[in-house]
Amino acid sequence: LQNAELGKRAPRWIRDNEVTMCMKCKEPFNALTRRRHHCRACGHVVCWKCSDYKAHLEYDGNKLNKVCKDCYHVIIGCTDSEEKKRKGILEIESAEVSGNSVICSFLQYMEKSKPWQKAWCVIPKQEALVLYMYGAPQDVKALATIPLLGYTVDDTPRSADLPHSFKLTQSKSVHSFAADNEELKQKWLKVIHLAVKGETPECQNEVPVN
C-alpha cells in the first residue's frame, strides 16, 4: 500500500511461510523468542518488538490496531530519520529485486562442506553480475551475495541425489547449486555463463516461482 492509503484500506497479508526474518528489523524468527506478528496496516510479518505500536485504522472503524513502527510513524504523521539511512548491499528487499530480475527461483545451495539448504536465488537486472541469496521470497535482507565475474562454472552433477547441480569456483571459494529440474538448471547456466565473463544476460524470467 502507498503511504497515503495506510490504514484506509486493508493490506495484503504476507504469509508467515514467505519470510524467515522480521521484515522490519531483519532479525531471524525462531520458535522461542521471535513469534511472527502481522502489521494490520501494511500486512508485513514482524517480530514482537517491531509490532509493539498501536494506531487507529480507518478501514477497521478507527479501532486501535497493532502496527509496525514504520506505519505508526506514517499514520500519526511523524517522519523517522532512520529510514533515510542508505541501505547496505544485503539490505535490498527480495520482493524488490525478484520483481525486476533477470532470473529468480529456489535452488539448493551448499558452501564448502556445510549441508545443502534451500535458498531463494535472484540475479537483479540492475546488478546482472551479482547473485543474491535469500531465505525466502519476501525476506527483506539477503543472506549472501556472490559477485559472479571471474568465477568458473562446472556443470557436471556432484552426485546422483542431485542430478541438476552445478558449481561456481574461484580460487578457494566454491559454491554448489542444484535446481529441481534440468530446464531450470539450463536457464540459470545460460545467465551465469554470461555473467562470469562480465556480459549482461538476457532476461530468463519466465521461471515459475516455486
Rosetta silent file (secondary structure, phi, psi, omega in degrees, C-alpha in Angstrom):
SEQUENCE: LQNAELGKRAPRWIRDNEVTMCMKCKEPFNALTRRRHHCRACGHVVCWKCSDYKAHLEYDGNKLNKVCKDCYHVIIGCTDSEEKKRKGILEIESAEVSGNSVICSFLQYMEKSKPWQKAWCVIPKQEALVLYMYGAPQDVKALATIPLLGYTVDDTPRSADLPHSFKLTQSKSVHSFAADNEELKQKWLKVIHLAVKGETPECQNEVPVN
SCORE:     score description
SCORE:     0.000 S_00000001
   1 L     0.000  143.160  173.997    0.000    0.000    0.000 S_00000001
   2 L   -70.090  154.500 -178.923    1.119    3.570   -0.687 S_00000001
   3 H   -52.170  -39.319 -176.892    1.701    5.683    2.419 S_00000001
   4 H   -65.107  -23.644 -176.784   -1.444    7.704    1.737 S_00000001
   5 H   -94.126   -7.939 -177.066   -3.552    4.515    1.822 S_00000001
   6 E   -56.970  128.347  178.958   -2.115    3.088    5.048 S_00000001
   7 L    84.221  -16.894 -178.953   -4.916    2.386    7.476 S_00000001
   8 L   -92.178  -29.841  178.389   -7.579    3.318    4.910 S_00000001
   9 E  -124.919  145.008  177.193   -7.532    0.010    3.025 S_00000001
  10 L   -66.071  135.049 -177.010   -6.976   -3.481    4.359 S_00000001
  11 L   -82.098  166.625  168.488   -3.497   -4.659    3.309 S_00000001
  12 L   -81.931  126.251 -179.216   -2.500   -7.914    1.597 S_00000001
  13 L   -81.037  128.682  171.519   -1.077  -10.084    4.356 S_00000001
  14 L   -72.556  132.479 -178.416    2.331  -11.613    3.663 S_00000001
  15 L   -72.836  146.699 -179.702    2.066  -15.290    4.647 S_00000001
  16 H   -51.458  -40.496 -174.282    4.137  -16.488    7.619 S_00000001
  17 H   -80.348    2.211  178.211    5.944  -19.061    5.487 S_00000001
  18 H   -89.989   -4.702 -179.683    7.066  -16.430    2.954 S_00000001
  19 L  -134.974  152.295  174.752    9.626  -14.961    5.360 S_00000001
  20 L  -115.515   -2.273 -178.276   12.373  -16.236    7.654 S_00000001
  21 E  -144.319  159.616  176.253   13.090  -12.905    9.332 S_00000001
  22 L   -59.297  132.044 -176.468   11.272   -9.842   10.653 S_00000001
  23 L   -76.415   -2.584  178.400   10.521   -7.586    7.677 S_00000001
  24 L  -108.900  -60.011 -176.172   11.462   -4.519    9.731 S_00000001
  25 L   -93.621   -7.361  174.700   14.488   -5.237   11.969 S_00000001
  26 L    71.206   11.037  175.939   15.631   -8.275    9.935 S_00000001
  27 L   -72.657  137.752  179.283   16.161  -10.490   12.986 S_00000001
  28 E   -64.708  145.479  174.348   15.597  -14.175   12.123 S_00000001
  29 L   -80.156  141.555  165.940   12.438  -15.751   13.522 S_00000001
  30 L  -139.837  165.551 -169.529   12.815  -18.729   15.794 S_00000001
  31 L   -59.418  -34.233 -172.970   10.271  -20.765   17.675 S_00000001
  32 L   -86.311  -59.640 -167.642   11.071  -19.368   21.100 S_00000001
  33 L   -93.207  -23.363 -173.479   11.910  -15.711   21.069 S_00000001
  34 L  -124.114   86.326  175.781   10.570  -14.331   17.843 S_00000001
  35 L   -76.408  153.715 -179.061    6.975  -15.147   17.097 S_00000001
  36 L   -86.459  133.385  175.292    5.539  -13.780   13.876 S_00000001
  37 E  -126.266  155.015  177.111    3.042  -10.909   14.073 S_00000001
  38 E  -107.463  135.058  170.841    1.283   -9.062   11.275 S_00000001
  39 L   -74.517  126.740 -176.268    1.177   -5.296   10.981 S_00000001
  40 L   -75.511   -8.912  179.831   -2.518   -4.514   10.493 S_00000001
  41 L   -95.377  -47.228 -177.015   -1.660   -1.506    8.295 S_00000001
  42 L  -105.528  -13.042  177.699    0.878   -2.830    5.761 S_00000001
  43 L    83.990    1.569 -179.518    0.424   -6.600    6.172 S_00000001
  44 L   -72.743  154.044  177.649    4.141   -7.255    6.736 S_00000001
  45 E   -91.696  123.422 -175.726    5.316  -10.017    9.055 S_00000001
  46 E  -133.864  162.554  178.007    7.201   -8.547   12.009 S_00000001
  47 L   -81.807  173.372 -176.022    8.602   -9.642   15.379 S_00000001
  48 L   -61.215  -37.054 -178.980    7.007   -8.658   18.690 S_00000001
  49 H   -62.819  -40.016 -175.976    9.432   -5.752   19.179 S_00000001
  50 H   -84.273   -5.092  179.403    8.558   -4.246   15.812 S_00000001
  51 H  -110.397   15.632 -173.889    4.804   -4.731   16.246 S_00000001
  52 L   -87.643   43.821 -179.662    4.648   -3.024   19.609 S_00000001
  53 E  -133.373  153.917  178.623    2.805    0.058   18.320 S_00000001
  54 E  -132.664  139.932  177.938   -0.888    0.876   18.031 S_00000001
  55 E  -144.290  154.617  177.749   -2.722    3.203   15.665 S_00000001
  56 E   -78.237  123.481 -178.469   -6.354    3.941   14.744 S_00000001
  57 E  -108.418  123.986 -175.702   -7.098    2.316   11.365 S_00000001
  58 H   -59.040  -42.040 -175.565   -9.840    3.802    9.212 S_00000001
  59 H   -67.448  -16.945 -179.965  -10.697    0.531    7.413 S_00000001
  60 H  -109.891   39.136  176.859  -11.385   -1.088   10.797 S_00000001
  61 L    62.038   33.404  179.473  -13.809    1.569   12.031 S_00000001
  62 L    59.452   23.122  175.856  -10.953    3.630   13.543 S_00000001
  63 E   -75.227  155.713  175.523  -10.262    0.941   16.149 S_00000001
  64 E   -72.307  128.961  179.334   -6.779    0.720   17.687 S_00000001
  65 E  -130.074  154.250  174.227   -4.764   -1.977   15.902 S_00000001
  66 E   -68.034  127.496  177.366   -1.263   -3.395   16.246 S_00000001
  67 E  -134.789  164.555  177.305    1.010   -1.804   13.632 S_00000001
  68 L   -82.125  168.585 -176.681    4.737   -1.778   12.891 S_00000001
  69 H   -57.635  -45.285 -176.242    6.987    1.162   13.729 S_00000001
  70 H   -60.920  -47.642 -178.651    7.131    2.469   10.137 S_00000001
  71 H   -66.063  -36.647  178.229    3.341    2.508    9.677 S_00000001
  72 H   -56.364  -48.125 -179.042    2.891    4.038   13.126 S_00000001
  73 H   -64.320  -38.636 -179.509    5.090    6.989   12.136 S_00000001
  74 H   -67.632  -46.571 -174.858    3.305    7.429    8.801 S_00000001
  75 H   -67.255  -39.739  179.603   -0.214    7.191   10.285 S_00000001
  76 H   -86.673   -1.213  169.758    0.448    9.587   13.150 S_00000001
  77 L    81.038   30.940  174.313    2.301   11.842   10.701 S_00000001
  78 L  -122.794  144.467 -174.733    5.848   11.957   12.031 S_00000001
  79 L   -92.250  152.686 -178.677    8.901   11.039    9.985 S_00000001
  80 L  -112.037  112.982 -174.116   11.565    8.602   11.069 S_00000001
  81 H   -64.069  -25.077  179.175   15.061    9.770   10.190 S_00000001
  82 H   -56.571  -34.552 -176.471   16.394    6.198   10.351 S_00000001
  83 H   -63.423  -19.782 -177.077   14.557    5.417    7.130 S_00000001
  84 H   -82.928   -9.859  177.923   16.784    7.880    5.344 S_00000001
  85 L   -64.531  142.902 -179.246   19.925    5.869    6.057 S_00000001
  86 L   -70.100  142.282  178.866   21.229    4.217    2.910 S_00000001
  87 L   -76.676  136.680  175.190   20.580    0.527    2.592 S_00000001
  88 L   -71.143  173.487 -175.155   23.664   -1.699    2.622 S_00000001
  89 H   -60.216  -36.531 -178.118   24.233   -4.183   -0.198 S_00000001
  90 H   -79.785   -9.353 -171.647   22.462   -7.029    1.616 S_00000001
  91 H   -86.114    8.667  178.434   19.550   -4.776    2.557 S_00000001
  92 L   -76.393  127.470 -176.489   17.849   -4.896   -0.821 S_00000001
  93 L   -67.759  140.516 -178.519   14.443   -6.478   -0.329 S_00000001
  94 H   -59.732  -44.566 -177.373   13.894   -9.763   -2.105 S_00000001
  95 H   -60.479  -35.488 -179.470   10.477   -8.779   -3.438 S_00000001
  96 H   -64.707  -46.523 -178.335   12.037   -5.625   -4.886 S_00000001
  97 H   -79.592  -33.164 -178.847   14.782   -7.477   -6.806 S_00000001
  98 H   -64.145  -37.054 -179.218   12.690  -10.541   -7.692 S_00000001
  99 L   -71.189  -14.404 -178.640   10.129   -8.335   -9.419 S_00000001
 100 L  -136.650   59.007 -172.221   12.833   -6.786  -11.576 S_00000001
 101 E  -121.291  160.823  174.030   15.237   -9.652  -12.122 S_00000001
 102 E   -74.857  -41.727  179.152   16.971  -11.471  -14.935 S_00000001
 103 E  -157.146  145.865  173.229   16.152  -14.774  -13.219 S_00000001
 104 E  -154.381  140.747  176.470   14.873  -15.890   -9.810 S_00000001
 105 E  -173.769  171.573  170.919   13.853  -19.233   -8.309 S_00000001
 106 E   -77.120  138.041  170.723   14.524  -21.586   -5.432 S_00000001
 107 E  -135.222  152.294  169.112   17.805  -23.517   -5.699 S_00000001
 108 E   -79.786  144.198 -175.946   19.510  -25.867   -3.279 S_00000001
 109 E  -134.607  140.010  175.148   22.790  -24.331   -2.127 S_00000001
 110 E  -139.263  135.381  177.602   25.901  -25.723   -0.480 S_00000001
 111 E  -119.372  132.562 -177.609   29.058  -23.955    0.602 S_00000001
 112 L    48.860 -126.358 -176.646   32.222  -25.932    1.431 S_00000001
 113 L  -108.516   19.284  177.820   31.119  -28.993    3.414 S_00000001
 114 L   -70.087  161.631  178.061   28.030  -27.495    5.035 S_00000001
 115 L   -68.893  157.764  176.303   24.697  -29.297    4.422 S_00000001
 116 L   -64.590  143.336  174.409   22.544  -28.375    1.428 S_00000001
 117 E  -139.806  153.307 -179.708   19.945  -25.713    2.111 S_00000001
 118 E   -82.988  132.529  178.634   17.116  -24.235    0.095 S_00000001
 119 E  -135.537  145.685  174.429   17.669  -20.614   -0.937 S_00000001
 120 E   -87.200  111.955 -173.226   15.660  -18.099   -2.966 S_00000001
 121 E  -106.478  137.289 -175.404   18.208  -17.003   -5.573 S_00000001
 122 E  -139.264  135.192  166.755   17.923  -13.809   -7.621 S_00000001
 123 E  -113.720  106.163 -175.437   20.043  -12.054  -10.241 S_00000001
 124 E   -74.893  150.102 -179.629   18.616   -8.497  -10.354 S_00000001
 125 H   -61.207  -39.257 -175.691   18.519   -6.542  -13.617 S_00000001
 126 H   -74.331  -15.127  175.370   20.291   -3.528  -12.138 S_00000001
 127 H  -135.656   69.531 -170.397   23.145   -5.761  -10.952 S_00000001
 128 L   -72.658    0.316  178.738   23.095   -8.549  -13.506 S_00000001
 129 L  -109.266   11.758 -179.671   26.544   -9.778  -12.462 S_00000001
 130 E  -125.037  133.856  176.662   25.610  -10.450   -8.820 S_00000001
 131 E  -100.711  122.223  177.086   23.692  -13.419   -7.420 S_00000001
 132 E   -99.503  138.818  176.668   21.642  -12.617   -4.300 S_00000001
 133 E  -120.688  128.573 -179.579   20.560  -15.393   -1.940 S_00000001
 134 E  -121.201  158.570  175.934   17.584  -15.068    0.415 S_00000001
 135 L   -73.526  -29.945 -177.392   15.992  -17.448    2.903 S_00000001
 136 L  -157.199  159.113 -172.650   12.539  -16.855    1.397 S_00000001
 137 L   -60.262  -23.325 -177.982   10.941  -14.804   -1.438 S_00000001
 138 L  -105.808    8.936 -178.309    9.694  -11.962    0.801 S_00000001
 139 L   -63.536  148.341 -175.222   12.763  -11.574    3.018 S_00000001
 140 L   -98.136    2.563  178.855   14.000   -8.004    3.421 S_00000001
 141 L  -147.157  135.662  179.070   17.702   -8.846    3.656 S_00000001
 142 L   -75.068  148.343  175.652   19.882  -11.189    1.630 S_00000001
 143 L   -78.065  -34.140 -177.656   21.807  -13.960    3.404 S_00000001
 144 E  -162.248  160.006  172.272   24.688  -13.620    0.955 S_00000001
 145 E  -131.271  146.012  176.002   25.721  -12.194   -2.408 S_00000001
 146 E  -123.147  113.522  173.660   28.124  -13.669   -4.957 S_00000001
 147 E   -73.985  114.492 -167.185   29.759  -11.294   -7.483 S_00000001
 148 L   -76.306  -21.160 -174.927   29.827  -13.679  -10.454 S_00000001
 149 L   -56.088  128.432  175.522   32.544  -12.030  -12.541 S_00000001
 150 L    89.360   -6.048  176.836   35.609  -14.261  -12.883 S_00000001
 151 L   -74.621  153.362  173.164   34.039  -17.458  -11.494 S_00000001
 152 E  -101.004  135.768 -178.440   34.498  -20.770  -13.323 S_00000001
 153 E  -102.062  127.858  175.292   31.312  -22.739  -13.975 S_00000001
 154 E  -118.869  112.323 -174.558   31.332  -26.526  -13.621 S_00000001
 155 L  -102.397   20.395  175.134   28.013  -28.017  -14.704 S_00000001
 156 L   -84.938  132.292 -176.960   28.756  -31.685  -14.053 S_00000001
 157 L   -59.848  143.260 -179.353   26.433  -33.050  -11.347 S_00000001
 158 L   -77.674  -37.545 -176.200   28.061  -33.664   -7.985 S_00000001
 159 E  -151.418  161.991  179.155   26.001  -36.681   -7.015 S_00000001
 160 L   -64.577  -26.986 -179.651   23.221  -38.958   -8.199 S_00000001
 161 L   -66.634  -32.184 -177.748   20.987  -37.469   -5.477 S_00000001
 162 E  -124.721   77.221 -173.953   21.203  -34.023   -7.088 S_00000001
 163 L   -67.986  -19.085 -175.244   21.382  -34.636  -10.844 S_00000001
 164 L  -105.718   43.312 -176.062   20.647  -30.990  -11.757 S_00000001
 165 E  -102.647  163.140  175.239   23.561  -29.429   -9.879 S_00000001
 166 E  -154.457  162.409  178.384   26.387  -27.120  -10.912 S_00000001
 167 E  -137.594  154.316  178.716   29.146  -25.280   -9.099 S_00000001
 168 E  -114.424  128.574  179.658   30.958  -21.966   -9.228 S_00000001
 169 E  -129.106  144.658  174.953   34.619  -21.826   -8.269 S_00000001
 170 E  -153.649  116.903 -171.051   37.121  -19.013   -7.902 S_00000001
 171 L    41.304 -110.485 -175.168   40.483  -19.672   -6.223 S_00000001
 172 L   -93.697   -6.452 -177.523   39.421  -21.049   -2.816 S_00000001
 173 E   -95.491  130.915 -178.638   35.735  -20.251   -2.886 S_00000001
 174 E  -128.144  125.437  177.421   33.359  -22.925   -4.141 S_00000001
 175 E  -120.592  123.350  178.658   29.577  -22.519   -4.300 S_00000001
 176 E  -106.964  139.241  179.350   27.425  -25.503   -5.264 S_00000001
 177 E  -129.836  154.784  173.147   23.844  -25.185   -6.507 S_00000001
 178 E  -142.623  131.541  177.580   21.164  -27.656   -7.551 S_00000001
 179 L   -94.849  165.796 -179.845   17.949  -26.951   -9.465 S_00000001
 180 L   -74.736  -23.991 -179.393   14.745  -29.006   -9.266 S_00000001
 181 L  -151.178  167.886 -175.027   14.909  -29.936  -12.936 S_00000001
 182 H   -66.340  -36.406 -178.385   17.210  -29.789  -15.967 S_00000001
 183 H   -62.068  -44.208 -179.752   15.259  -26.988  -17.670 S_00000001
 184 H   -67.118  -40.719  178.485   15.690  -24.678  -14.666 S_00000001
 185 H   -58.293  -45.451 -178.135   19.377  -25.600  -14.364 S_00000001
 186 H   -64.729  -35.377  177.808   19.963  -24.677  -18.030 S_00000001
 187 H   -63.353  -43.937  178.940   18.189  -21.316  -17.575 S_00000001
 188 H   -64.684  -43.712 -177.704   20.474  -20.471  -14.664 S_00000001
 189 H   -63.284  -37.314 -179.906   23.578  -21.650  -16.529 S_00000001
 190 H   -58.991  -43.365  179.984   22.687  -19.540  -19.560 S_00000001
 191 H   -70.969  -46.402 -174.724   22.627  -16.425  -17.361 S_00000001
 192 H   -66.998  -39.672  179.298   25.662  -17.354  -15.239 S_00000001
 193 H   -56.006  -37.232  177.826   27.883  -18.257  -18.229 S_00000001
 194 H   -74.813  -44.489 -175.349   27.459  -14.670  -19.475 S_00000001
 195 H   -61.823  -37.802 -177.893   27.757  -13.023  -16.052 S_00000001
 196 L   -67.179  -20.540  177.398   31.098  -14.682  -15.220 S_00000001
 197 L   -94.378    0.687  178.887   32.515  -13.091  -18.393 S_00000001
 198 L    85.672   13.062  179.063   31.119   -9.689  -17.448 S_00000001
 199 L   -97.708  142.833 -179.598   28.346   -9.763  -20.070 S_00000001
 200 L   -79.466  121.551 -177.786   24.829   -8.713  -19.186 S_00000001
 201 L   -75.238  158.157  172.982   22.485  -11.671  -19.616 S_00000001
 202 L   -73.412  155.865  178.487   19.102  -11.637  -21.312 S_00000001
 203 L   -68.597  129.910  178.883   16.048  -11.892  -19.087 S_00000001
 204 L  -112.156   20.570 -160.285   15.116  -15.526  -18.369 S_00000001
 205 L   -80.937   28.463  169.406   12.328  -14.597  -16.062 S_00000001
 206 L   -87.819   21.035 -179.368    9.556  -16.845  -17.211 S_00000001
 207 L   -70.606  131.599  177.587   10.820  -19.088  -14.408 S_00000001
 208 L   -65.628  142.407 -173.584    7.988  -20.427  -12.213 S_00000001
 209 L   -65.973  -31.400 -178.368    8.255  -19.009   -8.713 S_00000001
 210 L  -113.347    0.000    0.000    8.140  -22.346   -6.969 S_00000001
